[in-house]
Amino acid sequence: MDTRELAIQRAISNFNTGVYSSQRAAAKAYGIPLSTLHGRLRGATTSGLSY
């Protein structure tokens, strides 16, 4: 798993457990786009898995 994917997974985990109260805060803390985090939380797959 690359570092970007790891950051996304950690942001999702920390958001879901309440470490961050907003998606924006979790995305900012891990340096990932808010749209990426939002999409993943809604069930989007990685581009590598999609193709």
PDBQT receptor file of N, H, CA, C and O in Angstrom, charges set to zero:
ATOM      1  N   MET A   1       0.857  -1.172   0.000  1.00  0.00    +0.000 N 
ATOM      2  CA  MET A   1       0.000   0.000   0.000  1.00  0.00    +0.000 C 
ATOM      3  C   MET A   1       0.903   1.236   0.000  1.00  0.00    +0.000 C 
ATOM      4  O   MET A   1       1.828   1.337   0.806  1.00  0.00    +0.000 OA
ATOM      5  N   ASP A   2       0.628   2.164  -0.903  1.00  0.00    +0.000 N 
ATOM      6  H   ASP A   2      -0.124   2.082  -1.558  1.00  0.00    +0.000 HD
ATOM      7  CA  ASP A   2       1.471   3.357  -0.962  1.00  0.00    +0.000 C 
ATOM      8  C   ASP A   2       1.107   4.354   0.137  1.00  0.00    +0.000 C 
ATOM      9  O   ASP A   2       0.093   4.201   0.819  1.00  0.00    +0.000 OA
ATOM     10  N   THR A   3       1.933   5.360   0.297  1.00  0.00    +0.000 N 
ATOM     11  H   THR A   3       2.756   5.484  -0.257  1.00  0.00    +0.000 HD
ATOM     12  CA  THR A   3       1.740   6.303   1.399  1.00  0.00    +0.000 C 
ATOM     13  C   THR A   3       0.464   7.123   1.258  1.00  0.00    +0.000 C 
ATOM     14  O   THR A   3      -0.160   7.470   2.261  1.00  0.00    +0.000 OA
ATOM     15  N   ARG A   4       0.067   7.436   0.023  1.00  0.00    +0.000 N 
ATOM     16  H   ARG A   4       0.574   7.154  -0.791  1.00  0.00    +0.000 HD
ATOM     17  CA  ARG A   4      -1.162   8.210  -0.178  1.00  0.00    +0.000 C 
ATOM     18  C   ARG A   4      -2.374   7.394   0.256  1.00  0.00    +0.000 C 
ATOM     19  O   ARG A   4      -3.258   7.898   0.949  1.00  0.00    +0.000 OA
ATOM     20  N   GLU A   5      -2.406   6.149  -0.151  1.00  0.00    +0.000 N 
ATOM     21  H   GLU A   5      -1.688   5.740  -0.714  1.00  0.00    +0.000 HD
ATOM     22  CA  GLU A   5      -3.520   5.275   0.221  1.00  0.00    +0.000 C 
ATOM     23  C   GLU A   5      -3.557   5.064   1.733  1.00  0.00    +0.000 C 
ATOM     24  O   GLU A   5      -4.632   5.020   2.332  1.00  0.00    +0.000 OA
ATOM     25  N   LEU A   6      -2.407   4.936   2.336  1.00  0.00    +0.000 N 
ATOM     26  H   LEU A   6      -1.534   4.971   1.850  1.00  0.00    +0.000 HD
ATOM     27  CA  LEU A   6      -2.333   4.781   3.788  1.00  0.00    +0.000 C 
ATOM     28  C   LEU A   6      -2.883   6.024   4.493  1.00  0.00    +0.000 C 
ATOM     29  O   LEU A   6      -3.602   5.909   5.486  1.00  0.00    +0.000 OA
ATOM     30  N   ALA A   7      -2.545   7.201   3.984  1.00  0.00    +0.000 N 
ATOM     31  H   ALA A   7      -1.961   7.293   3.178  1.00  0.00    +0.000 HD
ATOM     32  CA  ALA A   7      -3.061   8.446   4.563  1.00  0.00    +0.000 C 
ATOM     33  C   ALA A   7      -4.577   8.517   4.439  1.00  0.00    +0.000 C 
ATOM     34  O   ALA A   7      -5.256   8.957   5.367  1.00  0.00    +0.000 OA
ATOM     35  N   ILE A   8      -5.107   8.091   3.309  1.00  0.00    +0.000 N 
ATOM     36  H   ILE A   8      -4.556   7.734   2.556  1.00  0.00    +0.000 HD
ATOM     37  CA  ILE A   8      -6.559   8.095   3.105  1.00  0.00    +0.000 C 
ATOM     38  C   ILE A   8      -7.228   7.145   4.087  1.00  0.00    +0.000 C 
ATOM     39  O   ILE A   8      -8.237   7.493   4.700  1.00  0.00    +0.000 OA
ATOM     40  N   GLN A   9      -6.675   5.955   4.239  1.00  0.00    +0.000 N 
ATOM     41  H   GLN A   9      -5.856   5.672   3.741  1.00  0.00    +0.000 HD
ATOM     42  CA  GLN A   9      -7.253   4.977   5.159  1.00  0.00    +0.000 C 
ATOM     43  C   GLN A   9      -7.205   5.469   6.610  1.00  0.00    +0.000 C 
ATOM     44  O   GLN A   9      -8.153   5.258   7.367  1.00  0.00    +0.000 OA
ATOM     45  N   ARG A  10      -6.130   6.108   6.990  1.00  0.00    +0.000 N 
ATOM     46  H   ARG A  10      -5.360   6.279   6.376  1.00  0.00    +0.000 HD
ATOM     47  CA  ARG A  10      -6.024   6.645   8.351  1.00  0.00    +0.000 C 
ATOM     48  C   ARG A  10      -7.012   7.787   8.571  1.00  0.00    +0.000 C 
ATOM     49  O   ARG A  10      -7.627   7.887   9.633  1.00  0.00    +0.000 OA
ATOM     50  N   ALA A  11      -7.162   8.641   7.572  1.00  0.00    +0.000 N 
ATOM     51  H   ALA A  11      -6.662   8.560   6.709  1.00  0.00    +0.000 HD
ATOM     52  CA  ALA A  11      -8.120   9.744   7.685  1.00  0.00    +0.000 C 
ATOM     53  C   ALA A  11      -9.535   9.210   7.842  1.00  0.00    +0.000 C 
ATOM     54  O   ALA A  11     -10.304   9.718   8.659  1.00  0.00    +0.000 OA
ATOM     55  N   ILE A  12      -9.886   8.189   7.066  1.00  0.00    +0.000 N 
ATOM     56  H   ILE A  12      -9.261   7.776   6.403  1.00  0.00    +0.000 HD
ATOM     57  CA  ILE A  12     -11.213   7.574   7.164  1.00  0.00    +0.000 C 
ATOM     58  C   ILE A  12     -11.406   6.970   8.546  1.00  0.00    +0.000 C 
ATOM     59  O   ILE A  12     -12.439   7.178   9.183  1.00  0.00    +0.000 OA
ATOM     60  N   SER A  13     -10.422   6.229   9.004  1.00  0.00    +0.000 N 
ATOM     61  H   SER A  13      -9.583   6.060   8.488  1.00  0.00    +0.000 HD
ATOM     62  CA  SER A  13     -10.513   5.585  10.308  1.00  0.00    +0.000 C 
ATOM     63  C   SER A  13     -10.667   6.604  11.429  1.00  0.00    +0.000 C 
ATOM     64  O   SER A  13     -11.519   6.450  12.305  1.00  0.00    +0.000 OA
ATOM     65  N   ASN A  14      -9.846   7.638  11.398  1.00  0.00    +0.000 N 
ATOM     66  H   ASN A  14      -9.154   7.764  10.687  1.00  0.00    +0.000 HD
ATOM     67  CA  ASN A  14      -9.910   8.654  12.448  1.00  0.00    +0.000 C 
ATOM     68  C   ASN A  14     -11.190   9.466  12.383  1.00  0.00    +0.000 C 
ATOM     69  O   ASN A  14     -11.704   9.878  13.423  1.00  0.00    +0.000 OA
ATOM     70  N   PHE A  15     -11.711   9.704  11.209  1.00  0.00    +0.000 N 
ATOM     71  H   PHE A  15     -11.294   9.369  10.364  1.00  0.00    +0.000 HD
ATOM     72  CA  PHE A  15     -12.987  10.404  11.094  1.00  0.00    +0.000 C 
ATOM     73  C   PHE A  15     -14.109   9.536  11.658  1.00  0.00    +0.000 C 
ATOM     74  O   PHE A  15     -14.953  10.021  12.411  1.00  0.00    +0.000 OA
ATOM     75  N   ASN A  16     -14.118   8.265  11.297  1.00  0.00    +0.000 N 
ATOM     76  H   ASN A  16     -13.433   7.871  10.685  1.00  0.00    +0.000 HD
ATOM     77  CA  ASN A  16     -15.179   7.360  11.749  1.00  0.00    +0.000 C 
ATOM     78  C   ASN A  16     -15.157   7.114  13.258  1.00  0.00    +0.000 C 
ATOM     79  O   ASN A  16     -16.203   6.871  13.860  1.00  0.00    +0.000 OA
ATOM     80  N   THR A  17     -13.985   7.175  13.867  1.00  0.00    +0.000 N 
ATOM     81  H   THR A  17     -13.135   7.373  13.379  1.00  0.00    +0.000 HD
ATOM     82  CA  THR A  17     -13.897   6.952  15.312  1.00  0.00    +0.000 C 
ATOM     83  C   THR A  17     -14.051   8.234  16.120  1.00  0.00    +0.000 C 
ATOM     84  O   THR A  17     -14.050   8.196  17.351  1.00  0.00    +0.000 OA
ATOM     85  N   GLY A  18     -14.182   9.359  15.444  1.00  0.00    +0.000 N 
ATOM     86  H   GLY A  18     -14.183   9.391  14.445  1.00  0.00    +0.000 HD
ATOM     87  CA  GLY A  18     -14.434  10.614  16.135  1.00  0.00    +0.000 C 
ATOM     88  C   GLY A  18     -13.211  11.425  16.500  1.00  0.00    +0.000 C 
ATOM     89  O   GLY A  18     -13.323  12.424  17.211  1.00  0.00    +0.000 OA
ATOM     90  N   VAL A  19     -12.042  11.014  16.026  1.00  0.00    +0.000 N 
ATOM     91  H   VAL A  19     -11.951  10.203  15.449  1.00  0.00    +0.000 HD
ATOM     92  CA  VAL A  19     -10.835  11.795  16.293  1.00  0.00    +0.000 C 
ATOM     93  C   VAL A  19     -10.977  13.182  15.664  1.00  0.00    +0.000 C 
ATOM     94  O   VAL A  19     -10.588  14.187  16.259  1.00  0.00    +0.000 OA
ATOM     95  N   TYR A  20     -11.537  13.221  14.454  1.00  0.00    +0.000 N 
ATOM     96  H   TYR A  20     -11.852  12.404  13.971  1.00  0.00    +0.000 HD
ATOM     97  CA  TYR A  20     -11.819  14.482  13.773  1.00  0.00    +0.000 C 
ATOM     98  C   TYR A  20     -13.322  14.630  13.653  1.00  0.00    +0.000 C 
ATOM     99  O   TYR A  20     -14.023  13.682  13.302  1.00  0.00    +0.000 OA
ATOM    100  N   SER A  21     -13.811  15.820  13.945  1.00  0.00    +0.000 N 
ATOM    101  H   SER A  21     -13.241  16.591  14.230  1.00  0.00    +0.000 HD
ATOM    102  CA  SER A  21     -15.257  16.036  13.937  1.00  0.00    +0.000 C 
ATOM    103  C   SER A  21     -15.797  16.359  12.549  1.00  0.00    +0.000 C 
ATOM    104  O   SER A  21     -17.011  16.368  12.348  1.00  0.00    +0.000 OA
ATOM    105  N   SER A  22     -14.914  16.623  11.592  1.00  0.00    +0.000 N 
ATOM    106  H   SER A  22     -13.928  16.615  11.755  1.00  0.00    +0.000 HD
ATOM    107  CA  SER A  22     -15.380  16.924  10.241  1.00  0.00    +0.000 C 
ATOM    108  C   SER A  22     -14.481  16.251   9.211  1.00  0.00    +0.000 C 
ATOM    109  O   SER A  22     -13.317  15.947   9.472  1.00  0.00    +0.000 OA
ATOM    110  N   GLN A  23     -15.051  16.031   8.046  1.00  0.00    +0.000 N 
ATOM    111  H   GLN A  23     -15.997  16.278   7.833  1.00  0.00    +0.000 HD
ATOM    112  CA  GLN A  23     -14.278  15.459   6.950  1.00  0.00    +0.000 C 
ATOM    113  C   GLN A  23     -13.168  16.418   6.545  1.00  0.00    +0.000 C 
ATOM    114  O   GLN A  23     -12.058  15.994   6.222  1.00  0.00    +0.000 OA
ATOM    115  N   ARG A  24     -13.468  17.688   6.564  1.00  0.00    +0.000 N 
ATOM    116  H   ARG A  24     -14.370  18.032   6.826  1.00  0.00    +0.000 HD
ATOM    117  CA  ARG A  24     -12.482  18.704   6.186  1.00  0.00    +0.000 C 
ATOM    118  C   ARG A  24     -11.253  18.649   7.103  1.00  0.00    +0.000 C 
ATOM    119  O   ARG A  24     -10.120  18.727   6.628  1.00  0.00    +0.000 OA
ATOM    120  N   ALA A  25     -11.475  18.517   8.392  1.00  0.00    +0.000 N 
ATOM    121  H   ALA A  25     -12.396  18.454   8.777  1.00  0.00    +0.000 HD
ATOM    122  CA  ALA A  25     -10.366  18.457   9.352  1.00  0.00    +0.000 C 
ATOM    123  C   ALA A  25      -9.522  17.204   9.135  1.00  0.00    +0.000 C 
ATOM    124  O   ALA A  25      -8.294  17.266   9.194  1.00  0.00    +0.000 OA
ATOM    125  N   ALA A  26     -10.167  16.080   8.886  1.00  0.00    +0.000 N 
ATOM    126  H   ALA A  26     -11.164  16.030   8.838  1.00  0.00    +0.000 HD
ATOM    127  CA  ALA A  26      -9.432  14.833   8.654  1.00  0.00    +0.000 C 
ATOM    128  C   ALA A  26      -8.617  14.920   7.369  1.00  0.00    +0.000 C 
ATOM    129  O   ALA A  26      -7.459  14.504   7.338  1.00  0.00    +0.000 OA
ATOM    130  N   ALA A  27      -9.213  15.455   6.315  1.00  0.00    +0.000 N 
ATOM    131  H   ALA A  27     -10.153  15.793   6.340  1.00  0.00    +0.000 HD
ATOM    132  CA  ALA A  27      -8.507  15.589   5.041  1.00  0.00    +0.000 C 
ATOM    133  C   ALA A  27      -7.303  16.518   5.183  1.00  0.00    +0.000 C 
ATOM    134  O   ALA A  27      -6.221  16.223   4.676  1.00  0.00    +0.000 OA
ATOM    135  N   LYS A  28      -7.494  17.627   5.865  1.00  0.00    +0.000 N 
ATOM    136  H   LYS A  28      -8.374  17.867   6.276  1.00  0.00    +0.000 HD
ATOM    137  CA  LYS A  28      -6.410  18.592   6.052  1.00  0.00    +0.000 C 
ATOM    138  C   LYS A  28      -5.277  17.997   6.882  1.00  0.00    +0.000 C 
ATOM    139  O   LYS A  28      -4.105  18.214   6.577  1.00  0.00    +0.000 OA
ATOM    140  N   ALA A  29      -5.617  17.252   7.922  1.00  0.00    +0.000 N 
ATOM    141  H   ALA A  29      -6.569  17.075   8.170  1.00  0.00    +0.000 HD
ATOM    142  CA  ALA A  29      -4.602  16.660   8.793  1.00  0.00    +0.000 C 
ATOM    143  C   ALA A  29      -3.710  15.677   8.047  1.00  0.00    +0.000 C 
ATOM    144  O   ALA A  29      -2.529  15.543   8.367  1.00  0.00    +0.000 OA
ATOM    145  N   TYR A  30      -4.263  14.996   7.065  1.00  0.00    +0.000 N 
ATOM    146  H   TYR A  30      -5.222  15.105   6.805  1.00  0.00    +0.000 HD
ATOM    147  CA  TYR A  30      -3.491  13.995   6.323  1.00  0.00    +0.000 C 
ATOM    148  C   TYR A  30      -3.051  14.469   4.943  1.00  0.00    +0.000 C 
ATOM    149  O   TYR A  30      -2.434  13.710   4.196  1.00  0.00    +0.000 OA
ATOM    150  N   GLY A  31      -3.362  15.713   4.601  1.00  0.00    +0.000 N 
ATOM    151  H   GLY A  31      -3.864  16.329   5.208  1.00  0.00    +0.000 HD
ATOM    152  CA  GLY A  31      -2.895  16.281   3.340  1.00  0.00    +0.000 C 
ATOM    153  C   GLY A  31      -3.507  15.646   2.110  1.00  0.00    +0.000 C 
ATOM    154  O   GLY A  31      -2.845  15.511   1.081  1.00  0.00    +0.000 OA
ATOM    155  N   ILE A  32      -4.767  15.255   2.212  1.00  0.00    +0.000 N 
ATOM    156  H   ILE A  32      -5.304  15.364   3.048  1.00  0.00    +0.000 HD
ATOM    157  CA  ILE A  32      -5.452  14.669   1.059  1.00  0.00    +0.000 C 
ATOM    158  C   ILE A  32      -6.618  15.572   0.663  1.00  0.00    +0.000 C 
ATOM    159  O   ILE A  32      -7.147  16.296   1.507  1.00  0.00    +0.000 OA
ATOM    160  N   PRO A  33      -7.024  15.542  -0.604  1.00  0.00    +0.000 N 
ATOM    161  CA  PRO A  33      -8.143  16.371  -1.031  1.00  0.00    +0.000 C 
ATOM    162  C   PRO A  33      -9.441  15.970  -0.326  1.00  0.00    +0.000 C 
ATOM    163  O   PRO A  33      -9.707  14.786  -0.119  1.00  0.00    +0.000 OA
ATOM    164  N   LEU A  34     -10.231  16.961   0.035  1.00  0.00    +0.000 N 
ATOM    165  H   LEU A  34     -10.014  17.923  -0.133  1.00  0.00    +0.000 HD
ATOM    166  CA  LEU A  34     -11.516  16.705   0.674  1.00  0.00    +0.000 C 
ATOM    167  C   LEU A  34     -12.402  15.853  -0.224  1.00  0.00    +0.000 C 
ATOM    168  O   LEU A  34     -13.112  14.972   0.260  1.00  0.00    +0.000 OA
ATOM    169  N   SER A  35     -12.365  16.109  -1.524  1.00  0.00    +0.000 N 
ATOM    170  H   SER A  35     -11.789  16.825  -1.917  1.00  0.00    +0.000 HD
ATOM    171  CA  SER A  35     -13.204  15.345  -2.451  1.00  0.00    +0.000 C 
ATOM    172  C   SER A  35     -12.828  13.865  -2.465  1.00  0.00    +0.000 C 
ATOM    173  O   SER A  35     -13.693  13.005  -2.628  1.00  0.00    +0.000 OA
ATOM    174  N   THR A  36     -11.553  13.570  -2.296  1.00  0.00    +0.000 N 
ATOM    175  H   THR A  36     -10.850  14.269  -2.164  1.00  0.00    +0.000 HD
ATOM    176  CA  THR A  36     -11.109  12.178  -2.242  1.00  0.00    +0.000 C 
ATOM    177  C   THR A  36     -11.653  11.495  -0.998  1.00  0.00    +0.000 C 
ATOM    178  O   THR A  36     -12.186  10.388  -1.072  1.00  0.00    +0.000 OA
ATOM    179  N   LEU A  37     -11.519  12.152   0.137  1.00  0.00    +0.000 N 
ATOM    180  H   LEU A  37     -11.086  13.051   0.197  1.00  0.00    +0.000 HD
ATOM    181  CA  LEU A  37     -12.025  11.587   1.386  1.00  0.00    +0.000 C 
ATOM    182  C   LEU A  37     -13.538  11.420   1.326  1.00  0.00    +0.000 C 
ATOM    183  O   LEU A  37     -14.072  10.381   1.717  1.00  0.00    +0.000 OA
ATOM    184  N   HIS A  38     -14.216  12.434   0.841  1.00  0.00    +0.000 N 
ATOM    185  H   HIS A  38     -13.783  13.277   0.524  1.00  0.00    +0.000 HD
ATOM    186  CA  HIS A  38     -15.676  12.376   0.742  1.00  0.00    +0.000 C 
ATOM    187  C   HIS A  38     -16.110  11.215  -0.156  1.00  0.00    +0.000 C 
ATOM    188  O   HIS A  38     -17.031  10.471   0.183  1.00  0.00    +0.000 OA
ATOM    189  N   GLY A  39     -15.452  11.067  -1.286  1.00  0.00    +0.000 N 
ATOM    190  H   GLY A  39     -14.704  11.671  -1.562  1.00  0.00    +0.000 HD
ATOM    191  CA  GLY A  39     -15.788   9.982  -2.200  1.00  0.00    +0.000 C 
ATOM    192  C   GLY A  39     -15.567   8.617  -1.588  1.00  0.00    +0.000 C 
ATOM    193  O   GLY A  39     -16.400   7.723  -1.739  1.00  0.00    +0.000 OA
ATOM    194  N   ARG A  40     -14.456   8.448  -0.900  1.00  0.00    +0.000 N 
ATOM    195  H   ARG A  40     -13.780   9.174  -0.777  1.00  0.00    +0.000 HD
ATOM    196  CA  ARG A  40     -14.160   7.160  -0.271  1.00  0.00    +0.000 C 
ATOM    197  C   ARG A  40     -15.168   6.826   0.815  1.00  0.00    +0.000 C 
ATOM    198  O   ARG A  40     -15.566   5.671   0.965  1.00  0.00    +0.000 OA
ATOM    199  N   LEU A  41     -15.580   7.837   1.574  1.00  0.00    +0.000 N 
ATOM    200  H   LEU A  41     -15.256   8.775   1.452  1.00  0.00    +0.000 HD
ATOM    201  CA  LEU A  41     -16.573   7.600   2.616  1.00  0.00    +0.000 C 
ATOM    202  C   LEU A  41     -17.920   7.202   2.018  1.00  0.00    +0.000 C 
ATOM    203  O   LEU A  41     -18.720   6.531   2.671  1.00  0.00    +0.000 OA
ATOM    204  N   ARG A  42     -18.167   7.614   0.787  1.00  0.00    +0.000 N 
ATOM    205  H   ARG A  42     -17.518   8.159   0.257  1.00  0.00    +0.000 HD
ATOM    206  CA  ARG A  42     -19.418   7.263   0.112  1.00  0.00    +0.000 C 
ATOM    207  C   ARG A  42     -19.298   5.963  -0.682  1.00  0.00    +0.000 C 
ATOM    208  O   ARG A  42     -20.259   5.539  -1.323  1.00  0.00    +0.000 OA
ATOM    209  N   GLY A  43     -18.124   5.327  -0.645  1.00  0.00    +0.000 N 
ATOM    210  H   GLY A  43     -17.343   5.671  -0.124  1.00  0.00    +0.000 HD
ATOM    211  CA  GLY A  43     -17.978   4.022  -1.267  1.00  0.00    +0.000 C 
ATOM    212  C   GLY A  43     -17.204   3.970  -2.562  1.00  0.00    +0.000 C 
ATOM    213  O   GLY A  43     -17.165   2.924  -3.209  1.00  0.00    +0.000 OA
ATOM    214  N   ALA A  44     -16.586   5.064  -2.959  1.00  0.00    +0.000 N 
ATOM    215  H   ALA A  44     -16.618   5.914  -2.433  1.00  0.00    +0.000 HD
ATOM    216  CA  ALA A  44     -15.796   5.062  -4.186  1.00  0.00    +0.000 C 
ATOM    217  C   ALA A  44     -14.573   4.161  -4.015  1.00  0.00    +0.000 C 
ATOM    218  O   ALA A  44     -14.042   4.022  -2.913  1.00  0.00    +0.000 OA
ATOM    219  N   THR A  45     -14.141   3.562  -5.101  1.00  0.00    +0.000 N 
ATOM    220  H   THR A  45     -14.573   3.675  -5.996  1.00  0.00    +0.000 HD
ATOM    221  CA  THR A  45     -12.952   2.707  -5.069  1.00  0.00    +0.000 C 
ATOM    222  C   THR A  45     -11.745   3.486  -5.563  1.00  0.00    +0.000 C 
ATOM    223  O   THR A  45     -11.886   4.561  -6.145  1.00  0.00    +0.000 OA
ATOM    224  N   THR A  46     -10.573   2.947  -5.331  1.00  0.00    +0.000 N 
ATOM    225  H   THR A  46     -10.458   2.074  -4.857  1.00  0.00    +0.000 HD
ATOM    226  CA  THR A  46      -9.356   3.587  -5.822  1.00  0.00    +0.000 C 
ATOM    227  C   THR A  46      -9.306   3.459  -7.333  1.00  0.00    +0.000 C 
ATOM    228  O   THR A  46      -9.914   2.556  -7.909  1.00  0.00    +0.000 OA
ATOM    229  N   SER A  47      -8.584   4.361  -7.970  1.00  0.00    +0.000 N 
ATOM    230  H   SER A  47      -8.090   5.094  -7.503  1.00  0.00    +0.000 HD
ATOM    231  CA  SER A  47      -8.480   4.305  -9.425  1.00  0.00    +0.000 C 
ATOM    232  C   SER A  47      -7.766   3.031  -9.866  1.00  0.00    +0.000 C 
ATOM    233  O   SER A  47      -8.069   2.487 -10.928  1.00  0.00    +0.000 OA
ATOM    234  N   GLY A  48      -6.830   2.557  -9.067  1.00  0.00    +0.000 N 
ATOM    235  H   GLY A  48      -6.584   2.998  -8.204  1.00  0.00    +0.000 HD
ATOM    236  CA  GLY A  48      -6.121   1.322  -9.395  1.00  0.00    +0.000 C 
ATOM    237  C   GLY A  48      -7.025   0.107  -9.402  1.00  0.00    +0.000 C 
ATOM    238  O   GLY A  48      -6.827  -0.807 -10.203  1.00  0.00    +0.000 OA
ATOM    239  N   LEU A  49      -8.015   0.080  -8.523  1.00  0.00    +0.000 N 
ATOM    240  H   LEU A  49      -8.176   0.822  -7.872  1.00  0.00    +0.000 HD
ATOM    241  CA  LEU A  49      -8.950  -1.038  -8.470  1.00  0.00    +0.000 C 
ATOM    242  C   LEU A  49     -10.046  -0.920  -9.525  1.00  0.00    +0.000 C 
ATOM    243  O   LEU A  49     -10.646  -1.918  -9.923  1.00  0.00    +0.000 OA
ATOM    244  N   SER A  50     -10.298   0.293  -9.967  1.00  0.00    +0.000 N 
ATOM    245  H   SER A  50      -9.811   1.104  -9.643  1.00  0.00    +0.000 HD
ATOM    246  CA  SER A  50     -11.383   0.515 -10.915  1.00  0.00    +0.000 C 
ATOM    247  C   SER A  50     -11.045   0.020 -12.312  1.00  0.00    +0.000 C 
ATOM    248  O   SER A  50     -11.937  -0.360 -13.071  1.00  0.00    +0.000 OA
ATOM    249  N   TYR A  51      -9.762   0.023 -12.655  1.00  0.00    +0.000 N 
ATOM    250  H   TYR A  51      -9.038   0.333 -12.039  1.00  0.00    +0.000 HD
ATOM    251  CA  TYR A  51      -9.384  -0.346 -14.015  1.00  0.00    +0.000 C 
ATOM    252  C   TYR A  51      -8.742  -1.680 -14.065  1.00  0.00    +0.000 C 
ATOM    253  O   TYR A  51      -8.362  -2.142 -15.140  1.00  0.00    +0.000 OA
TER     254      TYR A  51
